[in-house]
């Protein structure tokens, strides 16, 4: 309950941000209004251990090279004399900041045997994503493009139900998991898949804010609140259905009420 309350409060952007960023009135949507840089954003509050800061890519902009960048920083945004132009390398060069660029082919890199162990511990139809001792409801983590005329061409939805990391409606989150030695590992989660520790030995004695750099071809992102509670019966039904179908468009052929079909297709 405490985690759920904290997540609701933190699920928006800080009022301190890059010069080219415009926030909506709720501070849950950040749009870069010009150029390709000065798009740095931060979470409103420091993250709690195991709390994910999740965003969905809403708009893309052609003509630029590079994509969204995410990470963590121990710098309080209000303490910055000026918001850096770039997260990489400017913010990282200030120290106590850990940021990574998201790429279209972003894949989890695991040590030998770790991938199989992780999959055995948390198969894709489980309602929770397990990251060490952190349990995150998987349902909100997975981005889906709406079925359309060319959806099977534009992304991998036709075969795998999954979006490329940099596509519109893709969901990307960052969190830190405490370690026994008092430090923490930073994890990036892309469409419900843990990419593994992206940085280790982060200091937990200082508050850690999420960093979201709306960079280059990523034009607009929206914060997605994550509720740390039990999955609903609807969600459990959807997980069972997804486990037994080849791809999402096959749901249309099932003998289900239309509202449940739409829910199962993430519409």
N, C-alpha and C positions, 0 to 999 in steps of 0.2 A: 504494500500500500504506500509506504514511504517512497519507494522508487517510482511508482506510478505518478504520485503527486509531483515529485521533483522533475520527472520527464515532461509533464505538461507545462511546467514553468519554463523549462529550458528549451522547449521546442520552438524557438524563434531566434532571429539574428540579433546581434548586438547593435546598438545604435551607432557605434564606431565602425566605419568601413572604408573601403577604397573610394577614391574621388569619382570614379566612373560608375559606382553602384547606386541604384535607386531601390529602396525597399518599399513594399506596399504598407498600408496602414497597420496591418497586423504584424509586420516585420517577419512574416513567414515566407515571403517571396523576394528573391534578390535578382535584379536584372542589370546587366552591364549595358549602359546606354550608348557608349561610343568606344572607339578604339578596340584594342584587344587586351589591355593591361589595366592596372588600377582597379582590379575586381575583387580585392581581398575582403572576406567576411569572417566573422567570428560568432561563436555561440553566445547567446545572451548571458548564460551562467557557466561557471566551470562545471565540467562533467563529474558525476559520481563514478566510483569504480564500477565497471561493467555497464555503464549507461551509454547507449549508442546515440550518436547524433547523425540522423539519417536525412538525406536530401534526394529529391527526384529531379532529373534533368527535364526541364519544361520546354526550352527553346534552344535551337542550334543556330549558328551563323556561319554561312559558307565563306570561304576565302581566307581563313586563318589556319595555321598549323598549330596543333596542340589542343589539349582538352582540359577538363576539370582537374583540379589538384586539391587534395584533402590531407588533413593531418591534425596534429595537436601542438599547442604552444603553452609554455609556462608564463608567458607575458600577459598581464592584464591589459586588454585593449585600451583601457582608459589611461594606462601609464605610458603609452607610446607617444613620443613627441610628434610623430607623423606616421601614418599608415604606409608601410612599404609598398612600392609599386608592384612588386612580384613576391609571391611566397617562396618561389625558387628562382634565384638564390637569395634574394634580399632578406626575407624574414629568417630563413634558416641560418644565414651568416651572422645573425644577431645572437645566435646560441639559444639553447633551451627551446628549440622548435624542431619538429619532425614532420616533414611534408613530402608526399609522393604524388607524382603525376599519374593519372589514370589513362590507360591506353586502350584502344579498341580490342586488342588481343590480350588484355590483362588476364593472367592465369595464376593460380595459386602455385607457389613453388614450395615443395615439401621435401624434407629429408627422406632418405630411403625408408620405406615402410610406413611413414607417417600418414600418407594419403589414404592407404588402405585402412589403417587403424581409425582415422577420423571418420571415414565413410561407414565403417562397421559400428562406430559409436553413435553416429548421427546420420542415418539414411535420409534422403531428400524428402520422404513423405512424413517424417516426424514433425509434430507441430512446433517444436522448439529447435533453434540453432544453439548448439553447445560450444562455447569457447572457454576451454579450461573449466572453471567452475561457474561460469556465467551462462544463464539460460535466457535466451531472447526469443519472443514469439516470432516465428518465421514468416507468418502471413503478411505482415506489413513490410517485410524486407525485400520481397520479390517484385520487381517492376515488370509490367506487361504492356506490350503495345496492343492497341485495340485492333481486332481483325479488320482488315481493309483489303482493298483491291490488290495491293502489292505487298502485303505484310509478309508473305512467305518469301519474297525476294529481298526485302530490305533488312531482314534480320533472321535469326535462327529459330524463330517461333514455330515454323512449319514442322520442324523435326523435334525440337527440344523444349519448347515452351519458354525458352530463356532469351533475354535480350543481350546484345553486345554491350559491353560496359559503358561505352560512350554514346549510346543511342538515346533518342528522346524516350522519356518515361523510365529509363534505367534508374535504379535506386542504389545509392552508394552511402555507406556509413562508416564512422570511425569511433573507436572506443579504446579504453585501456583496461588490461586485466592485471590485477596485483599479483606479485610473485612472492614466494616465501622469504626472499632476502630483503623485502621492503621496497623494491623497485617495481616497475610495471612494464609489460609488453604492450605495444600499440598494435591493434588489429584493424584492417580495412575489410569491410564486408561489401561485396558487390552482388546484388540481386540474390541475396540469401546465402551466398557462399563466402565462407571465411577465407581470406587470402593468406592467412597465417601471420605470424609476427613480422610486421614491417620495420619495427624498431624495438630495441630492447633497452633495459636499464633506465627507463624514464623515472624521474624523481616524483614520488607521490607525496612528498612533504609540501609541495607547492601546488596551488590550483592549476588544473590543466583545462584550457579552452579548446574547443574544436575550431579548426581552420578550414574554410572552404574558399578556394580561389576560383572565381568564375572567369576562367581564362580562355582566350582565343575562340575556338569554335563552339564552346559552351557559352550561351548567352544568358540563360535564365534558369534558376533552380528554385525549388520549393521545399521547405522543411516538412518532413513527414513525422508526426508524433507516433511514438511506439508505446503501446500500453503493455505493461508488464503484468499480465493477468492470465487466467486460464482461457484457452481458445473456446470459441462458441461452438454450438452444435453444427451450425452452418459451415464453419471453418473445418471442423473435423470431417464433415461429409465431403467437402471439396477436396481435402487431402486424400481421402479414399478414392474418389473418382479420378484425380490426377495420377494416382498410382497405377490405375488400370487402363488408361487411354494412351494412344500413341502420340497424339498432339491435341492441342486445345480445341481446334475446329471440329474434332470428332464428337464433342459434347453436344452439338446440334442434333445428332442422331439418337441421343438417349431419350428414354421415356421419362422426362422430368418436367416439372412446371417451369414455364418460361422465366420467372424471376430467379429460380435456382440455377437455371442454365446461365443466365447473365452473371450471377454471382460467381459461378465456377469458372467463367471465362474472364474474371476480373474486370468486367465492364462497369 
